[in-house]
Amino acid sequence: MNRMIRPKRLANGDLIGIVAPASPVAREDVERSFSFLEQLGLRYKVGQSVYKRNGYLAGSDEERLADLHDMFRDPEVKGIFCAGGGYGSARYADQLDMELIRQHPKVFWGFSDITYLHTAIRQGTGLVTFHGPMLASCVAKDEFHELSGKMFGQLFTPVEVHYSEAISPLETLNGGVAEGEMVGGNLTQLANSLGSEREIETNQKLLFIEDIGEEPYKVDRLLNQLRLAGKLREAVGIIIGDFAKAEPSNPDKTLSLDEVFDHYLANLGKPVVKGFKMGHCEPNIAIPLGVKGRLDANEKTLTILPGVD
């Protein structure tokens, strides 16, 4: 078990490394995010493979991995922001240099496909990482929400994240209060980790899930996989984030997404709350993974300890 490492907080004038660990991103979208970084008081450095295209990947696996390692190794770089997700992080997750990351802990921020890296890095080194909006796929877009932007503030000042119905309506599937380390992210990537060296550990943890483009029967399949692997039983509580673009292709022959959640999560005998604007949505509330959280399903609140030191 690795000792938890909180990365050092960011300061005005710090240099950020921008990486594309998975799919290609549009140069214009990456560049459109620069003004936001400047407003935060940050300088930036774009990784070597960010603008490369290799089918559905941003360069070769070796190039994307080298970018990540270079950013962790570079003493000038104080934090690493992902430009986008898509697919491809898991292809080199077994080659991550955990000793390098442990020796040079720093802010690492992204979501979606990046979930695989969050899990691998946290379980391999103890480093707290951040599940939050990415530069090309979120920050650059017209619909990027002011609240999503404000979430970057937690990187500069150690503050607790407080989520209540002031942000969005929440629904309790099962009551109670649970405390545990925050883990999780994209449901597809969590299921993909099963049976590997990087398998998600949920024992005594608060498990957070979100996804995009998965219709109800596919979400059913993914949750059943976690159930059969004991991951739902081992968690102390479940936080259901946003499930975007989940409309069934055959509306006459489907369970609803809510029915799927009820079937797998409502009778676990532990706190379960859904409706969190965390994932492929606006606002996209950023949270640290690897620190302790408290889910109060009775009051419908989630509180998470600061992610930076």
Legacy VTK file of the C-alpha trace (Angstrom):
# vtk DataFile Version 3.0
C-alpha trace
ASCII
DATASET POLYDATA
POINTS 309 float
0.000 0.000 0.000
1.512 3.298 -1.079
1.535 6.266 1.257
-0.744 9.016 -0.037
1.183 11.867 -1.698
-0.569 15.185 -2.210
1.076 17.187 -5.008
2.428 20.632 -4.200
-0.091 23.384 -4.915
0.318 25.542 -8.015
1.397 29.167 -7.795
1.100 32.187 -10.068
3.650 31.937 -12.884
4.039 28.145 -12.701
4.694 26.158 -15.863
2.100 23.542 -16.892
2.826 20.641 -19.208
0.067 19.845 -21.728
-0.233 16.213 -22.865
-2.589 14.153 -25.059
-2.326 10.679 -23.514
-5.024 9.097 -25.686
-6.734 10.370 -28.876
-5.722 13.234 -31.174
-6.855 16.770 -30.346
-7.336 19.726 -32.672
-4.501 22.250 -32.516
-6.987 25.155 -32.635
-8.836 23.766 -29.606
-5.644 23.380 -27.594
-4.590 26.917 -28.530
-8.050 28.281 -27.666
-7.511 27.066 -24.093
-4.293 29.077 -23.655
-6.111 32.284 -22.674
-7.823 30.403 -19.830
-4.451 29.147 -18.572
-3.111 32.704 -18.757
-6.082 33.941 -16.710
-5.105 31.363 -14.086
-1.620 32.904 -14.069
-0.014 29.828 -15.607
2.603 29.389 -18.311
2.389 26.306 -20.509
4.478 23.910 -22.536
2.942 21.604 -25.152
4.131 17.994 -25.267
5.856 16.586 -28.352
3.026 14.252 -29.362
0.032 16.503 -28.632
-0.546 17.483 -32.267
0.372 14.100 -33.749
-2.154 11.761 -35.363
-1.875 8.009 -35.540
-5.372 6.811 -36.449
-7.401 7.241 -33.249
-4.240 7.910 -31.215
-2.192 11.076 -30.640
1.057 9.587 -31.886
2.474 6.172 -31.052
2.176 4.616 -27.594
5.906 5.235 -27.124
5.535 8.933 -27.992
2.578 9.509 -25.680
4.267 7.663 -22.821
7.505 9.611 -23.395
5.528 12.874 -23.199
4.085 11.897 -19.828
7.461 10.815 -18.468
9.149 13.980 -19.788
6.596 16.192 -18.056
7.008 14.374 -14.730
10.802 14.465 -15.103
11.053 18.178 -16.016
11.703 20.154 -12.781
10.297 23.322 -14.388
6.886 21.699 -14.958
4.736 22.003 -11.823
1.560 20.391 -13.127
0.321 18.282 -16.057
-3.006 18.977 -17.776
-4.513 16.598 -20.331
-5.727 18.169 -23.561
-8.299 15.447 -24.199
-9.305 11.839 -23.720
-10.852 9.468 -26.238
-9.039 6.143 -26.215
-5.519 4.845 -25.724
-4.217 5.510 -22.199
-4.436 1.864 -21.172
-2.205 0.775 -24.063
0.940 1.792 -22.162
-0.284 1.853 -18.543
1.883 -1.176 -17.752
4.961 0.776 -18.838
4.493 3.813 -16.589
7.666 4.556 -14.614
6.162 4.564 -11.129
9.474 5.366 -9.454
9.880 8.464 -11.643
6.343 9.640 -10.774
6.854 8.917 -7.074
10.113 10.893 -7.069
8.545 13.855 -8.934
4.953 14.129 -7.665
2.963 16.928 -9.273
-0.577 17.888 -10.219
-2.043 15.544 -12.870
-5.465 16.573 -14.256
-7.908 15.041 -16.751
-10.856 12.623 -17.041
-12.669 10.143 -19.289
-10.051 7.808 -20.846
-7.538 9.356 -18.418
-9.307 7.334 -15.679
-6.974 4.445 -16.512
-3.943 6.634 -15.737
-5.539 8.010 -12.556
-6.037 4.452 -11.289
-2.593 3.224 -12.336
-0.733 6.235 -10.926
-2.656 6.344 -7.637
-2.331 2.621 -6.964
1.258 2.518 -8.191
2.597 5.566 -6.340
0.010 6.963 -3.892
-0.149 10.263 -5.815
-3.429 12.176 -5.551
-4.653 13.081 -9.060
-7.548 15.197 -10.320
-10.649 14.186 -12.285
-11.497 17.406 -14.077
-12.262 19.185 -17.385
-9.632 18.987 -20.116
-8.202 21.769 -22.252
-9.187 20.954 -25.846
-12.341 18.943 -25.165
-13.841 21.184 -22.448
-12.070 24.506 -21.752
-11.916 25.433 -25.460
-15.644 24.943 -26.038
-18.265 27.712 -26.022
-20.361 25.803 -23.474
-17.497 25.626 -20.932
-19.231 26.592 -17.689
-17.977 29.246 -15.297
-18.242 26.766 -12.422
-16.085 24.249 -14.316
-13.457 26.966 -14.623
-13.633 27.824 -10.936
-12.812 24.211 -10.024
-9.199 24.794 -11.108
-8.902 27.030 -8.020
-8.454 23.945 -5.820
-5.006 23.496 -7.387
-3.776 26.822 -5.979
-5.311 26.707 -2.490
-6.003 23.575 -0.436
-9.797 23.659 -0.147
-12.418 20.994 0.427
-14.805 20.256 -2.424
-18.402 20.572 -1.231
-21.178 19.242 -3.457
-24.845 19.724 -2.594
-28.131 20.274 -4.390
-27.104 23.911 -4.778
-25.179 22.598 -7.830
-27.667 20.073 -9.242
-30.671 17.995 -8.151
-29.533 14.760 -6.494
-31.403 11.519 -5.858
-30.713 9.059 -3.046
-30.944 5.406 -4.112
-29.943 4.196 -0.666
-29.469 6.245 2.514
-26.692 6.388 5.064
-23.291 8.012 5.468
-19.976 6.641 4.211
-16.378 7.809 4.399
-13.508 6.514 2.343
-10.840 7.303 -0.219
-12.257 8.682 -3.476
-11.636 6.384 -6.443
-13.182 5.782 -9.842
-14.045 7.779 -12.930
-15.082 6.468 -16.322
-17.079 3.247 -15.923
-15.815 1.689 -19.161
-12.198 2.238 -18.112
-12.841 0.857 -14.620
-14.327 -2.318 -16.139
-11.423 -2.506 -18.614
-8.970 -2.548 -15.704
-10.377 -5.764 -14.239
-8.001 -8.714 -14.387
-4.976 -6.496 -15.024
-2.147 -5.326 -12.788
-3.915 -1.951 -12.721
-7.268 -3.354 -11.556
-9.303 -0.745 -9.687
-9.228 -1.274 -5.919
-12.547 -0.391 -4.251
-12.269 -2.016 -0.829
-13.434 0.520 1.810
-13.429 3.239 -0.901
-16.024 5.686 -2.194
-16.547 4.662 -5.818
-17.432 7.343 -8.364
-18.694 6.416 -11.862
-19.528 8.336 -15.041
-19.631 7.584 -18.768
-20.630 8.807 -22.215
-22.224 7.162 -25.236
-23.182 3.926 -23.444
-26.842 2.980 -23.771
-28.606 1.220 -20.862
-27.762 -2.384 -21.784
-24.069 -1.452 -22.067
-24.099 0.304 -18.682
-25.841 -2.832 -17.371
-23.008 -4.991 -18.744
-20.318 -2.766 -17.224
-21.967 -2.604 -13.794
-22.525 -6.359 -13.839
-18.821 -6.856 -14.553
-17.938 -4.720 -11.513
-20.535 -6.633 -9.475
-19.163 -10.049 -10.453
-15.643 -8.854 -9.608
-16.837 -7.827 -6.118
-16.079 -4.159 -6.706
-19.578 -2.888 -5.845
-19.760 -5.022 -2.711
-16.329 -3.869 -1.480
-16.996 -0.126 -1.885
-18.415 1.789 1.109
-20.584 4.039 -1.065
-21.344 4.849 -4.712
-21.406 8.286 -6.367
-23.183 8.307 -9.738
-21.951 11.097 -11.982
-23.172 12.116 -15.432
-24.081 9.499 -18.042
-24.212 11.552 -21.240
-25.613 10.426 -24.585
-27.055 7.245 -23.084
-30.205 7.116 -25.232
-31.120 3.548 -26.249
-30.898 2.677 -29.962
-34.084 0.623 -29.610
-36.373 2.664 -27.299
-39.183 0.057 -27.416
-37.000 -2.737 -26.052
-34.926 -1.337 -23.226
-34.700 -0.818 -19.531
-34.192 2.804 -18.557
-30.819 3.905 -17.226
-32.511 4.549 -13.867
-33.797 0.972 -13.794
-30.294 -0.311 -14.455
-28.862 1.812 -11.618
-31.649 0.663 -9.288
-31.028 -3.002 -10.103
-27.293 -2.920 -9.365
-26.901 -0.151 -6.814
-30.094 0.485 -4.806
-29.949 -2.736 -2.771
-26.273 -2.806 -1.848
-27.018 -1.693 1.704
-24.707 1.317 1.445
-25.089 5.011 0.538
-25.745 5.599 -3.165
-26.561 9.011 -4.674
-26.999 9.942 -8.344
-27.184 13.184 -10.273
-23.681 14.593 -9.745
-22.516 16.915 -12.528
-19.201 15.145 -12.801
-18.151 13.746 -16.169
-19.036 14.624 -19.771
-21.284 17.525 -18.795
-21.342 21.224 -17.977
-20.633 22.173 -15.344
-18.089 19.402 -14.813
-17.197 19.504 -11.112
-13.549 18.533 -10.653
-12.570 16.313 -7.732
-9.330 14.920 -6.324
-8.956 11.140 -6.374
-7.001 9.409 -3.614
-8.074 11.614 -0.697
-10.848 10.939 1.788
-14.424 11.861 0.947
-17.696 11.752 2.886
-20.953 10.890 1.163
-24.077 11.708 3.162
-26.918 10.120 1.216
-29.497 11.369 3.728
-28.538 15.017 3.361
-27.455 14.511 -0.278
-23.979 16.010 0.165
-20.460 15.000 -0.841
-17.411 16.514 0.864
-13.856 15.760 -0.279
-10.625 16.762 1.447
-8.118 19.021 -0.382
-6.039 17.394 -3.114
-2.960 19.632 -2.934
-0.452 20.317 -0.198
LINES 1 310
309 0 1 2 3 4 5 6 7 8 9 10 11 12 13 14 15 16 17 18 19 20 21 22 23 24 25 26 27 28 29 30 31 32 33 34 35 36 37 38 39 40 41 42 43 44 45 46 47 48 49 50 51 52 53 54 55 56 57 58 59 60 61 62 63 64 65 66 67 68 69 70 71 72 73 74 75 76 77 78 79 80 81 82 83 84 85 86 87 88 89 90 91 92 93 94 95 96 97 98 99 100 101 102 103 104 105 106 107 108 109 110 111 112 113 114 115 116 117 118 119 120 121 122 123 124 125 126 127 128 129 130 131 132 133 134 135 136 137 138 139 140 141 142 143 144 145 146 147 148 149 150 151 152 153 154 155 156 157 158 159 160 161 162 163 164 165 166 167 168 169 170 171 172 173 174 175 176 177 178 179 180 181 182 183 184 185 186 187 188 189 190 191 192 193 194 195 196 197 198 199 200 201 202 203 204 205 206 207 208 209 210 211 212 213 214 215 216 217 218 219 220 221 222 223 224 225 226 227 228 229 230 231 232 233 234 235 236 237 238 239 240 241 242 243 244 245 246 247 248 249 250 251 252 253 254 255 256 257 258 259 260 261 262 263 264 265 266 267 268 269 270 271 272 273 274 275 276 277 278 279 280 281 282 283 284 285 286 287 288 289 290 291 292 293 294 295 296 297 298 299 300 301 302 303 304 305 306 307 308
